[in-house]
């Protein structure tokens, strides 16, 4: 999240740029009418240079200008018209003999600009496929590399860049009264724009054009028939929600059968972390029904999304809600869960939560599978042995409802951090939720103040640092991990080119990525001094890696607490709900084995003392009991239980399909008999004697 101080500075820069543009247009107009050639030339050149600069540095300001219909085409056309006005006013330039050809050539340039834009639209549409894939061999689709970005997708930069020769030539004509320069400059611009349009049009030729939408869907049906997927993870969400799916990637890849990831938003394909599981994005619901005729048996849902209802229409699939984390908040027992065939939870606590919520989820549909992702978390190994006690403060975000009890950042965060930083033997790791401040600006502002406090405290500390070999090791591990996980593409890459490049992975990339990630995490922590406070806002190191570094967790009522309990290490929960401590503990089961901190955070010193002196730790036994209540038993392992649940639900899907097939087979003979009876009756009617019928009547 950007620093709070950046917003005012950005507004000042944008206002300065806007005033400068107005001043330059005014100067260009006045100097063209006077005329005063030096100012006229300087203002026109500076105006174009400013617009090009803003295209790269202040696109937000230009977006605002476009909303009031003062877009790049209008601005450039106005600049060029003012140049022509200036040429009319300057002595020595013949309007008919010299300026008229220049005007006609300039109009031709704009005609080519609009033609190039039309070609760009057609190319983009032709390159937008009905599906997006990753980790799938798409060579049969004849995909091709993307055209240059400035031609296909950057019409503003294309117009301004290709206008430079024309503007320079016209200004040289104004300065020298020689029409040759204007003609030469315009000629270069016309060639650039016309040549660019012609080159861009080659992407419409069969050699560079992908198959039709119908052919792409037929190819997908063939691929599904070959791959024969059995279980899929379905995910839909916004740009910051990808973590909800990413936490299940390792689990999904370990399941029996052929797993698949089904997405609904095109941008989400690149938000999914490195995995060897095939990914298919269905932007439109009509294309998604290709799954109905596939071998897919069931879907896992880590989040309730608006588009989830669309996939629930496929009758051949079974659906299990696995959630992206469990906590005592109401969001962990949403009534939407009734839509799924089963609700998979970690342990008995979540089962009880659904029954107490009384939202229509039947107990028979709740399946306890544990939390397979927690296997990397190391168990409690005793009190801190080094010079520092590492504390992880990982508050959650403010939530959609604005309840002050959701996050401690606003009411208690600064007090918690202040007490922790006051202890010279504490090393603080601060990892806020990635969505902090997205709903409540006060949470975002408090988050920035907390980070500033930690940076100031870190600057006041000093001590020995790891040698250069540690930094070199981290750099090497980063490079090794990047080779496996980084999505590096050239600047002009588009969706189709990514599909072409991100084909079927080589070998067991999951194991290689896991090994490289563990090596990177080890090198990362080894490169940092043990006394230095840390702010972790990137995706790496992951939250579980932070768990393994910490002796104590301070958090809110969230899934972070449930996951932390797998280690059985001490933890504290901030109470900003306004409830008494007794009501807070009884209302939120995950708090029962925690130290409860009031908004003032006065209990932090005693909490640290209990962490360092196990004899004063009053919640050790309670944590062990609560761990099993929240996460279920350790034996059999969670991944075994999860896989068994997937196989069982897949078997139910098979049984349903068998019943449906049996019903269909039973209906066909009945329909055939009914059809035969109808035919016999018709033949009998045709054979009857009309006279006999009349006589009987």
C-alpha positions as CSV (number, residue, x, y, z in Angstrom):
1,X,0.0,0.0,0.0
2,X,1.4,3.4,-0.9
3,X,2.6,5.7,1.9
4,X,0.1,8.2,3.1
5,X,2.5,11.0,2.3
6,X,2.7,10.1,-1.4
7,X,-0.9,11.0,-2.1
8,X,-0.6,14.8,-1.4
9,X,2.7,14.8,-3.4
10,X,1.0,13.0,-6.3
11,X,-1.8,15.6,-6.3
12,X,0.7,18.4,-6.3
13,X,2.6,16.9,-9.3
14,X,-0.6,16.3,-11.2
15,X,-1.9,19.8,-10.6
16,X,1.5,21.3,-11.7
17,X,1.4,19.2,-14.8
18,X,-2.1,20.2,-15.6
19,X,-1.4,23.9,-15.1
20,X,1.7,23.6,-17.2
21,X,-0.3,22.0,-20.1
22,X,-2.8,24.8,-19.9
23,X,0.0,27.4,-19.9
24,X,1.7,25.9,-22.9
25,X,-1.5,25.7,-24.9
26,X,-2.2,29.3,-24.1
27,X,1.4,30.3,-25.0
28,X,1.1,28.4,-28.2
29,X,-2.2,30.1,-29.1
30,X,-1.1,33.6,-28.3
31,X,2.3,33.3,-30.0
32,X,0.6,31.8,-33.1
33,X,-1.7,34.8,-33.4
34,X,0.9,37.5,-32.7
35,X,3.0,35.7,-34.2
36,X,6.2,35.4,-32.2
37,X,8.1,32.5,-33.6
38,X,10.6,31.7,-30.7
39,X,7.8,31.3,-28.1
40,X,5.6,29.6,-30.7
41,X,8.2,26.9,-31.5
42,X,9.2,26.5,-27.8
43,X,5.6,26.2,-26.6
44,X,4.6,23.7,-29.2
45,X,7.6,21.5,-28.7
46,X,7.4,21.6,-24.9
47,X,3.6,20.9,-25.1
48,X,4.2,17.7,-27.1
49,X,7.2,16.7,-24.8
50,X,5.0,17.2,-21.7
51,X,2.2,15.0,-23.1
52,X,4.7,12.2,-23.9
53,X,6.2,12.5,-20.4
54,X,2.7,12.2,-18.8
55,X,1.9,9.1,-20.8
56,X,4.7,7.3,-19.0
57,X,4.7,9.1,-15.6
58,X,1.2,10.3,-14.9
59,X,-1.3,8.1,-16.7
60,X,-3.8,8.7,-14.0
61,X,-4.0,12.4,-14.8
62,X,-4.5,11.7,-18.5
63,X,-7.3,9.2,-17.6
64,X,-9.1,12.1,-15.9
65,X,-8.6,14.3,-18.9
66,X,-10.1,11.6,-21.1
67,X,-13.2,11.5,-18.9
68,X,-13.9,15.1,-19.8
69,X,-13.3,14.3,-23.5
70,X,-9.9,16.0,-23.6
71,X,-8.1,12.8,-24.6
72,X,-4.8,12.4,-26.5
73,X,-6.4,12.7,-30.0
74,X,-8.1,16.0,-29.1
75,X,-4.9,17.4,-27.5
76,X,-2.7,16.4,-30.4
77,X,-5.2,17.7,-33.0
78,X,-5.4,21.0,-31.1
79,X,-1.6,21.3,-31.0
80,X,-1.4,20.6,-34.8
81,X,-4.2,23.1,-35.6
82,X,-2.4,25.8,-33.6
83,X,0.8,25.0,-35.5
84,X,-1.1,25.5,-38.8
85,X,-2.6,28.7,-37.5
86,X,0.9,29.9,-36.7
87,X,2.1,29.1,-40.2
88,X,-0.7,31.1,-41.6
89,X,0.4,34.1,-39.6
90,X,4.1,33.9,-40.3
91,X,5.3,36.0,-43.2
92,X,7.2,34.1,-46.0
93,X,5.0,31.0,-46.1
94,X,2.5,30.9,-49.0
95,X,-0.9,29.6,-47.8
96,X,-1.9,28.0,-51.1
97,X,1.4,26.9,-52.6
98,X,3.1,25.7,-49.4
99,X,0.6,25.3,-46.5
100,X,-2.2,23.6,-48.3
101,X,-0.1,20.5,-49.2
102,X,1.1,20.4,-45.6
103,X,-2.5,20.5,-44.3
104,X,-3.6,17.8,-46.7
105,X,-0.7,15.6,-45.6
106,X,-1.5,16.2,-41.9
107,X,-5.1,15.1,-42.5
108,X,-3.8,12.0,-44.3
109,X,-1.7,11.3,-41.2
110,X,-4.8,11.4,-39.0
111,X,-6.8,9.3,-41.4
112,X,-4.0,6.6,-41.1
113,X,-4.1,7.0,-37.4
114,X,-7.8,6.1,-37.2
115,X,-7.2,3.3,-39.7
116,X,-4.4,1.9,-37.6
117,X,-6.6,2.1,-34.5
118,X,-9.4,0.1,-36.4
119,X,-6.9,-2.6,-37.3
120,X,-5.6,-2.7,-33.7
121,X,-9.2,-3.3,-32.5
122,X,-9.7,-6.1,-35.0
123,X,-6.3,-7.7,-34.1
124,X,-7.0,-7.6,-30.4
125,X,-10.4,-9.2,-30.9
126,X,-9.0,-11.9,-33.1
127,X,-6.4,-12.6,-30.5
128,X,-8.9,-12.8,-27.6
129,X,-9.8,-16.5,-27.3
130,X,-12.9,-17.9,-25.6
131,X,-10.7,-19.6,-22.9
132,X,-7.3,-19.0,-21.3
133,X,-5.0,-21.8,-20.3
134,X,-1.8,-22.4,-18.4
135,X,0.3,-25.6,-18.0
136,X,-1.4,-27.1,-21.1
137,X,0.2,-27.7,-24.5
138,X,-1.5,-25.4,-26.9
139,X,0.6,-26.0,-30.0
140,X,-2.4,-27.4,-31.9
141,X,-4.1,-23.9,-31.7
142,X,-1.4,-22.3,-33.8
143,X,-0.9,-19.4,-31.3
144,X,1.6,-16.7,-32.3
145,X,3.6,-14.0,-30.6
146,X,1.9,-10.7,-29.9
147,X,2.3,-7.6,-32.2
148,X,4.3,-4.6,-30.9
149,X,2.4,-3.1,-28.0
150,X,2.7,0.5,-29.3
151,X,0.8,-0.7,-32.4
152,X,-1.8,-3.0,-30.9
153,X,-2.6,-1.5,-27.5
154,X,-1.1,1.9,-26.9
155,X,-2.9,4.2,-29.3
156,X,-2.1,7.3,-27.3
157,X,1.7,6.6,-27.3
158,X,1.5,5.6,-30.9
159,X,-0.1,8.9,-32.0
160,X,2.3,11.0,-29.9
161,X,5.4,9.1,-30.9
162,X,4.6,9.0,-34.6
163,X,3.6,12.7,-34.5
164,X,7.1,13.8,-33.4
165,X,8.6,14.0,-36.9
166,X,5.6,15.9,-38.2
167,X,5.7,18.4,-35.3
168,X,9.4,18.9,-35.6
169,X,9.2,19.4,-39.3
170,X,6.3,21.9,-39.0
171,X,8.2,23.9,-36.3
172,X,11.3,24.0,-38.5
173,X,9.2,25.4,-41.3
174,X,7.9,28.0,-38.9
175,X,11.4,28.9,-37.9
176,X,13.0,28.9,-41.4
177,X,9.8,29.7,-43.5
178,X,10.9,26.7,-45.7
179,X,8.0,24.3,-46.3
180,X,10.5,21.5,-47.2
181,X,11.0,20.7,-43.5
182,X,7.3,20.4,-42.8
183,X,6.8,18.2,-45.8
184,X,9.7,15.9,-44.8
185,X,8.5,15.6,-41.2
186,X,5.0,14.9,-42.2
187,X,6.2,12.3,-44.8
188,X,8.1,10.5,-42.1
189,X,5.0,10.4,-39.8
190,X,2.8,9.2,-42.6
191,X,5.2,6.4,-43.5
192,X,5.5,5.4,-39.8
193,X,1.7,5.3,-39.3
194,X,0.9,3.7,-42.6
195,X,3.7,1.2,-42.3
196,X,2.7,0.4,-38.7
197,X,-0.9,-0.2,-39.8
198,X,0.2,-2.5,-42.6
199,X,2.5,-4.5,-40.4
200,X,-0.2,-4.8,-37.7
201,X,-2.6,-6.1,-40.3
202,X,-0.4,-9.1,-41.0
203,X,-1.7,-10.5,-37.7
204,X,-5.0,-11.0,-39.4
205,X,-3.5,-13.3,-42.0
206,X,-4.0,-17.1,-41.5
207,X,-0.3,-17.7,-40.6
208,X,-0.5,-15.5,-37.5
209,X,-4.2,-15.9,-36.7
210,X,-5.3,-18.5,-34.1
211,X,-8.2,-20.9,-34.7
212,X,-11.8,-19.8,-34.5
213,X,-13.7,-19.8,-31.2
214,X,-15.5,-22.9,-32.3
215,X,-12.3,-24.7,-33.2
216,X,-10.7,-23.7,-29.8
217,X,-13.7,-25.2,-27.9
218,X,-13.4,-28.4,-30.0
219,X,-9.7,-28.5,-29.1
220,X,-10.6,-28.1,-25.5
221,X,-13.1,-31.0,-25.6
222,X,-10.4,-33.2,-27.1
223,X,-7.8,-32.2,-24.5
224,X,-10.3,-32.9,-21.7
225,X,-11.0,-36.3,-23.2
226,X,-7.2,-37.1,-23.2
227,X,-6.4,-35.6,-19.7
228,X,-9.6,-37.0,-18.1
229,X,-9.7,-34.7,-15.1
230,X,-11.4,-36.0,-11.9
231,X,-11.2,-33.2,-9.4
232,X,-11.0,-29.4,-9.9
233,X,-10.6,-26.3,-7.8
234,X,-13.0,-23.6,-8.8
235,X,-12.0,-20.0,-8.1
236,X,-13.3,-16.5,-8.9
237,X,-12.4,-13.2,-7.2
238,X,-10.7,-9.9,-7.3
239,X,-7.0,-8.9,-7.8
240,X,-6.1,-9.2,-4.1
241,X,-7.9,-12.5,-3.5
242,X,-5.6,-14.9,-5.3
243,X,-4.0,-16.0,-2.0
244,X,-7.3,-17.8,-1.2
245,X,-6.6,-20.2,-4.1
246,X,-2.9,-20.3,-3.8
247,X,-2.9,-21.8,-0.3
248,X,-4.6,-24.9,-1.8
249,X,-2.2,-25.5,-4.7
250,X,0.1,-28.0,-2.9
251,X,-2.9,-29.9,-1.6
252,X,-4.6,-30.1,-4.9
253,X,-1.4,-31.4,-6.7
254,X,-1.2,-34.3,-4.2
255,X,-4.7,-35.7,-4.7
256,X,-5.3,-39.0,-6.5
257,X,-6.5,-38.6,-10.0
258,X,-6.0,-35.7,-12.4
259,X,-6.5,-32.3,-10.8
260,X,-7.6,-29.2,-12.6
261,X,-7.9,-25.5,-11.7
262,X,-10.9,-23.7,-13.1
263,X,-10.9,-19.8,-13.1
264,X,-13.4,-17.2,-14.3
265,X,-11.4,-14.0,-14.7
266,X,-8.7,-13.7,-17.3
267,X,-6.3,-11.7,-15.1
268,X,-6.4,-14.4,-12.4
269,X,-4.5,-16.9,-14.6
270,X,-1.3,-15.0,-13.9
271,X,-2.2,-14.4,-10.2
272,X,-2.1,-18.1,-9.5
273,X,1.3,-19.1,-8.0
274,X,3.6,-21.6,-9.7
275,X,2.1,-25.0,-10.1
276,X,2.1,-27.9,-12.5
277,X,-1.7,-28.4,-12.3
278,X,-3.4,-27.5,-15.6
279,X,-5.4,-24.2,-15.4
280,X,-8.4,-23.3,-17.6
281,X,-10.1,-19.9,-17.4
282,X,-13.7,-19.7,-18.7
283,X,-14.5,-16.0,-18.9
284,X,-18.1,-16.7,-20.1
285,X,-20.4,-19.1,-18.5
286,X,-21.4,-20.7,-21.9
287,X,-17.9,-22.0,-22.5
288,X,-17.7,-23.4,-19.0
289,X,-20.3,-26.0,-19.8
290,X,-17.7,-27.9,-21.7
291,X,-16.9,-29.4,-18.3
292,X,-20.4,-31.1,-18.2
293,X,-19.4,-33.6,-20.9
294,X,-15.9,-34.2,-19.4
295,X,-14.8,-36.9,-16.9
296,X,-14.7,-34.3,-14.1
297,X,-16.4,-35.6,-11.0
298,X,-16.2,-32.9,-8.3
299,X,-15.1,-29.3,-7.5
300,X,-13.4,-27.8,-4.5
301,X,-14.4,-24.2,-3.6
302,X,-12.0,-22.1,-1.5
303,X,-14.3,-19.1,-1.5
304,X,-17.9,-18.0,-2.0
305,X,-18.0,-15.9,-5.2
306,X,-20.8,-14.4,-7.1
307,X,-20.0,-16.6,-10.1
308,X,-20.0,-19.8,-8.0
309,X,-23.8,-20.2,-8.7
310,X,-23.0,-20.6,-12.4
311,X,-21.0,-23.7,-12.0
312,X,-23.4,-25.2,-9.5
313,X,-25.8,-25.6,-12.5
314,X,-23.8,-28.5,-13.9
315,X,-25.7,-31.5,-12.5
316,X,-22.9,-34.1,-13.2
317,X,-20.5,-32.4,-10.6
318,X,-20.4,-32.7,-6.9
319,X,-19.2,-29.6,-4.9
320,X,-17.3,-29.3,-1.7
321,X,-16.7,-26.0,0.1
322,X,-13.2,-26.0,1.6
323,X,-12.9,-22.3,2.5
324,X,-9.6,-20.3,2.5
325,X,-9.3,-20.3,6.3
326,X,-11.3,-21.0,9.4
327,X,-12.0,-18.5,12.2
328,X,-14.8,-17.7,14.7
329,X,-16.0,-14.9,12.5
330,X,-19.5,-15.2,10.9
331,X,-17.9,-15.3,7.5
332,X,-16.6,-18.8,8.3
333,X,-20.2,-20.1,8.4
334,X,-21.9,-18.3,5.6
335,X,-25.4,-19.5,4.6
336,X,-24.2,-19.8,1.1
337,X,-22.6,-23.1,2.2
338,X,-26.0,-24.7,1.8
339,X,-25.4,-24.6,-1.9
340,X,-22.6,-27.2,-1.8
341,X,-23.0,-31.0,-1.5
342,X,-20.5,-31.0,1.4
343,X,-18.7,-28.6,3.6
344,X,-15.1,-29.7,4.5
345,X,-13.7,-28.3,7.7
346,X,-10.6,-28.8,9.7
347,X,-11.9,-30.2,12.9
348,X,-14.8,-30.5,15.4
349,X,-14.8,-26.8,16.2
350,X,-16.0,-25.8,12.7
351,X,-18.6,-28.6,12.7
352,X,-20.0,-27.2,16.0
353,X,-19.8,-23.6,14.5
354,X,-22.1,-24.6,11.6
355,X,-24.6,-26.3,13.9
356,X,-24.7,-23.4,16.3
357,X,-25.1,-21.0,13.4
358,X,-28.3,-22.9,12.3
359,X,-28.0,-21.8,8.7
360,X,-29.3,-24.9,7.1
361,X,-26.0,-26.9,6.7
362,X,-26.8,-30.4,7.9
363,X,-24.3,-32.2,10.1
364,X,-24.2,-35.2,7.8
365,X,-22.8,-32.9,5.1
366,X,-19.9,-31.6,7.2
367,X,-16.7,-33.5,6.7
368,X,-13.6,-33.1,8.9
369,X,-10.4,-33.2,6.8
370,X,-7.9,-31.2,8.8
371,X,-5.7,-28.5,7.2
372,X,-3.2,-30.2,4.8
373,X,-1.3,-26.9,4.2
374,X,0.0,-26.8,7.8
375,X,2.6,-29.6,7.4
376,X,5.5,-27.1,7.0
377,X,4.8,-25.5,10.4
378,X,7.3,-26.7,13.0
379,X,6.1,-27.6,16.5
380,X,6.9,-25.8,19.7
381,X,10.5,-26.5,20.8
382,X,10.6,-24.6,24.1
383,X,11.2,-21.0,25.1
384,X,13.5,-18.7,23.2
385,X,17.1,-19.6,23.6
386,X,18.8,-16.7,21.9
387,X,19.2,-13.1,22.9
388,X,15.9,-12.0,21.3
389,X,12.3,-13.1,21.5
390,X,10.8,-13.0,18.0
391,X,7.2,-11.8,18.0
392,X,5.0,-12.1,14.9
393,X,2.2,-9.5,14.8
394,X,-0.2,-10.5,12.0
395,X,-3.5,-8.7,12.2
396,X,-6.3,-9.4,9.8
397,X,-8.1,-6.8,7.7
398,X,-11.2,-4.7,8.5
399,X,-13.7,-6.9,6.7
400,X,-16.7,-6.0,4.6
401,X,-19.0,-5.0,7.5
402,X,-16.7,-2.5,9.2
403,X,-17.0,-4.2,12.6
404,X,-14.3,-2.6,14.8
405,X,-13.7,-6.1,16.3
406,X,-12.5,-7.5,13.0
407,X,-9.0,-6.0,13.0
408,X,-6.8,-4.7,15.8
409,X,-4.9,-2.4,13.5
410,X,-7.1,0.7,14.1
411,X,-7.8,0.6,17.8
412,X,-4.9,-1.5,19.2
413,X,-2.2,-1.9,16.6
414,X,-0.1,1.1,17.5
415,X,-0.3,0.3,21.2
416,X,0.7,-3.3,20.7
417,X,3.7,-2.3,18.5
418,X,4.7,0.4,20.9
419,X,4.8,-2.0,23.9
420,X,6.7,-4.6,21.8
421,X,9.3,-2.1,20.6
422,X,9.8,-0.9,24.1
423,X,11.3,-4.3,25.1
424,X,15.0,-4.3,23.9
425,X,15.0,-8.1,23.8
426,X,12.1,-8.3,21.2
427,X,12.5,-8.7,17.5
428,X,9.2,-7.8,15.8
429,X,8.0,-9.3,12.5
430,X,5.0,-7.3,11.2
431,X,2.9,-9.0,8.5
432,X,-0.4,-7.2,7.9
433,X,-3.2,-8.7,5.8
434,X,-2.8,-7.8,2.1
435,X,-6.3,-6.3,2.0
436,X,-5.7,-3.9,5.0
437,X,-7.1,-0.5,4.2
438,X,-9.1,-1.7,1.2
439,X,-12.4,-0.9,2.9
440,X,-11.6,1.4,5.8
441,X,-9.1,4.3,5.1
442,X,-8.5,4.5,8.9
443,X,-7.1,1.0,8.8
444,X,-4.8,1.8,5.9
445,X,-3.6,5.0,7.7
446,X,-3.0,3.1,11.0
447,X,-1.1,0.4,9.0
448,X,1.2,3.1,7.6
449,X,1.9,4.6,11.0
450,X,2.7,1.1,12.4
451,X,5.2,0.5,9.6
452,X,6.8,3.9,10.3
453,X,7.1,3.1,14.0
454,X,8.9,-0.2,13.1
455,X,11.2,1.5,10.6
456,X,12.2,4.2,13.1
457,X,12.8,1.6,15.8
458,X,14.9,-0.6,13.4
459,X,17.0,2.4,12.5
460,X,17.9,3.0,16.1
461,X,19.3,-0.5,16.5
462,X,22.7,-1.7,15.5
463,X,24.8,-4.8,15.7
464,X,26.6,-7.5,13.7
465,X,25.2,-8.3,10.3
466,X,25.6,-11.5,8.3
467,X,28.6,-11.3,5.9
468,X,28.4,-10.8,2.2
469,X,28.3,-14.6,1.7
470,X,24.8,-14.5,3.1
471,X,23.6,-11.9,0.6
472,X,25.3,-13.9,-2.2
473,X,23.5,-17.1,-1.1
474,X,20.2,-15.3,-1.0
475,X,20.8,-13.9,-4.5
476,X,21.6,-17.3,-5.8
477,X,18.6,-18.9,-4.2
478,X,16.4,-16.1,-5.5
479,X,17.7,-16.7,-9.1
480,X,17.1,-20.4,-8.7
481,X,13.6,-19.9,-7.5
482,X,12.9,-17.3,-10.2
483,X,13.8,-19.8,-12.9
484,X,11.1,-22.0,-11.6
485,X,8.4,-19.5,-10.6
486,X,8.9,-16.1,-12.1
487,X,6.6,-15.2,-15.0
488,X,8.9,-13.1,-17.1
489,X,7.6,-12.0,-20.5
490,X,8.6,-9.3,-22.9
491,X,6.7,-6.0,-22.7
492,X,4.6,-6.6,-25.8
493,X,3.3,-10.0,-24.6
494,X,-0.5,-10.6,-24.6
495,X,-2.8,-13.3,-23.3
496,X,-2.4,-15.5,-26.4
497,X,1.4,-15.4,-26.3
498,X,1.4,-16.3,-22.6
499,X,-0.8,-19.3,-23.4
500,X,1.8,-20.3,-26.0
501,X,4.7,-19.9,-23.6
502,X,3.1,-21.4,-20.5
503,X,2.5,-24.8,-22.0
504,X,2.8,-28.2,-20.3
505,X,5.5,-28.0,-17.6
506,X,8.6,-30.2,-17.7
507,X,8.9,-32.9,-15.1
508,X,7.7,-32.7,-11.5
509,X,7.8,-28.9,-11.0
510,X,5.9,-29.1,-7.8
511,X,8.7,-30.9,-6.0
512,X,11.4,-28.7,-7.5
513,X,9.5,-25.5,-6.5
514,X,9.0,-26.8,-2.9
515,X,12.7,-27.5,-2.6
516,X,13.7,-24.2,-4.1
517,X,11.2,-22.3,-1.9
518,X,12.5,-24.0,1.3
519,X,16.1,-23.1,0.3
520,X,15.1,-19.5,-0.4
521,X,13.4,-19.1,2.9
522,X,16.4,-20.5,4.8
523,X,18.7,-18.1,2.9
524,X,16.3,-15.2,3.4
525,X,16.2,-15.4,7.2
526,X,20.0,-16.2,7.4
527,X,20.6,-12.9,5.5
528,X,18.9,-10.8,8.2
529,X,20.5,-9.9,11.6
530,X,18.7,-11.5,14.6
531,X,18.1,-8.1,16.2
532,X,16.5,-6.3,13.3
533,X,12.7,-5.7,13.1
534,X,11.1,-6.8,9.9
535,X,8.0,-5.7,7.9
536,X,6.8,-8.4,5.5
537,X,4.3,-7.3,2.9
538,X,5.4,-9.4,-0.1
539,X,4.1,-12.9,-0.9
540,X,7.5,-14.2,0.2
541,X,8.3,-15.2,2.8
542,X,4.9,-16.8,3.3
543,X,3.0,-16.6,6.6
544,X,4.0,-20.2,7.6
545,X,7.7,-19.3,7.2
546,X,7.1,-16.4,9.6
547,X,5.4,-18.8,12.0
548,X,8.6,-20.9,12.1
549,X,10.7,-17.8,13.0
550,X,8.4,-16.6,15.8
551,X,8.2,-17.5,19.4
552,X,4.9,-15.7,19.9
553,X,2.0,-14.7,17.7
554,X,-0.3,-11.6,18.3
555,X,-3.3,-11.5,16.0
556,X,-7.0,-11.1,15.7
557,X,-9.9,-13.5,15.5
558,X,-8.9,-15.0,12.2
559,X,-7.7,-18.2,10.5
560,X,-4.1,-17.2,11.3
561,X,-4.8,-18.2,14.9
562,X,-6.2,-21.6,14.0
563,X,-3.2,-22.3,11.7
564,X,-0.7,-21.1,14.4
565,X,-2.2,-23.5,16.9
566,X,-0.8,-26.4,14.9
567,X,2.6,-25.4,16.5
568,X,1.2,-25.2,20.0
569,X,3.3,-22.1,20.6
570,X,2.0,-19.2,22.8
571,X,-0.3,-16.6,21.2
572,X,-2.4,-13.6,22.0
573,X,-5.6,-12.2,20.5
574,X,-6.5,-8.5,20.6
575,X,-10.0,-7.8,21.8
576,X,-11.3,-4.7,20.1
577,X,-14.9,-5.9,19.9
578,X,-16.1,-4.0,23.0
579,X,-16.9,-7.3,24.8
580,X,-15.7,-8.2,28.2
581,X,-12.8,-10.7,28.3
582,X,-15.2,-13.4,29.6
583,X,-17.7,-12.8,26.8
584,X,-14.9,-12.6,24.3
585,X,-13.5,-16.0,25.3
586,X,-16.9,-17.7,25.3
587,X,-18.0,-16.1,22.0
588,X,-14.8,-17.1,20.1
589,X,-13.5,-20.6,20.8
590,X,-10.1,-19.9,19.2
591,X,-9.4,-17.4,22.0
592,X,-9.8,-20.0,24.8
593,X,-6.1,-20.8,24.9
594,X,-4.9,-17.3,24.2
595,X,-3.8,-14.3,26.2
596,X,-6.4,-11.6,25.6
597,X,-5.0,-8.1,25.0
598,X,-7.2,-5.0,25.5
599,X,-6.9,-2.1,23.1
600,X,-4.4,-0.5,25.4
601,X,-2.2,-3.6,25.1
602,X,-1.0,-3.2,28.8
603,X,-0.7,-7.0,29.0
604,X,2.2,-7.3,26.5
605,X,5.0,-7.2,29.1
606,X,3.5,-10.0,31.1
607,X,2.8,-12.0,27.9
608,X,6.5,-11.7,26.9
609,X,7.5,-12.9,30.4
610,X,5.3,-16.0,30.1
611,X,6.8,-16.8,26.7
612,X,10.3,-16.6,28.1
613,X,9.4,-18.5,31.3
614,X,7.3,-21.6,30.6
615,X,6.4,-21.9,34.3
616,X,4.3,-18.8,33.9
617,X,2.6,-20.1,30.7
618,X,-0.9,-20.8,31.9
619,X,-2.3,-22.0,28.6
620,X,0.1,-24.7,27.4
621,X,-2.3,-27.6,28.1
622,X,-5.2,-25.6,26.8
623,X,-3.4,-25.0,23.5
624,X,-2.8,-28.8,22.9
625,X,-6.5,-29.5,23.6
626,X,-7.7,-26.6,21.4
627,X,-5.4,-27.7,18.6
628,X,-7.2,-31.0,18.2
629,X,-10.6,-29.4,18.6
630,X,-9.8,-26.9,15.8
631,X,-7.7,-29.0,13.5
632,X,-8.7,-32.6,14.2
633,X,-6.4,-35.5,15.1
634,X,-2.8,-35.7,13.8
635,X,-3.3,-39.3,12.7
636,X,-4.1,-40.1,10.0
637,X,-2.4,-37.1,8.4
638,X,-4.6,-34.4,7.1
639,X,-3.6,-34.9,3.5
640,X,-4.7,-38.6,3.8
641,X,-8.1,-37.5,5.2
642,X,-8.5,-34.8,2.6
643,X,-7.7,-37.3,-0.3
644,X,-10.1,-39.8,1.1
645,X,-12.9,-37.2,1.2
646,X,-12.2,-36.3,-2.4
647,X,-12.4,-40.0,-3.5
648,X,-15.6,-40.5,-1.5
649,X,-17.3,-37.5,-3.1
650,X,-16.0,-38.5,-6.5
651,X,-17.6,-42.0,-5.9
652,X,-20.9,-40.3,-5.2
653,X,-20.6,-38.4,-8.5
654,X,-20.0,-41.7,-10.3
655,X,-23.0,-43.2,-8.6
656,X,-25.2,-40.3,-9.6
657,X,-24.1,-40.6,-13.2
658,X,-24.8,-44.3,-13.2
659,X,-28.3,-43.7,-11.9
660,X,-28.9,-41.0,-14.5
661,X,-27.7,-43.4,-17.2
662,X,-29.9,-46.2,-15.9
663,X,-33.0,-43.9,-15.9
664,X,-32.2,-42.8,-19.5
665,X,-31.9,-46.4,-20.6
666,X,-35.2,-47.2,-19.0
667,X,-36.9,-44.3,-20.6
668,X,-35.8,-45.1,-24.2
669,X,-37.6,-48.5,-24.4
670,X,-40.7,-46.9,-23.0
671,X,-40.6,-44.1,-25.5
672,X,-39.9,-46.7,-28.2
673,X,-43.0,-48.8,-27.2
674,X,-45.2,-45.6,-27.0
675,X,-44.0,-44.6,-30.5
676,X,-44.8,-48.2,-31.8
677,X,-48.3,-48.0,-30.4
678,X,-48.9,-44.7,-32.0
679,X,-47.7,-46.0,-35.4
680,X,-49.9,-49.2,-35.1
681,X,-53.0,-47.1,-34.3
682,X,-52.3,-44.8,-37.3
683,X,-51.9,-47.8,-39.6
684,X,-55.1,-49.4,-38.3
685,X,-57.0,-46.2,-39.0
686,X,-55.6,-46.0,-42.5
687,X,-56.7,-49.7,-43.2
688,X,-60.3,-49.3,-41.9
689,X,-63.2,-49.3,-44.5
690,X,-64.8,-45.8,-44.5
691,X,-68.2,-47.4,-45.3
692,X,-67.9,-49.6,-42.2
693,X,-67.0,-46.7,-40.1
694,X,-70.0,-44.8,-41.4
695,X,-72.3,-47.7,-40.8
696,X,-71.1,-48.2,-37.3
697,X,-71.6,-44.5,-36.7
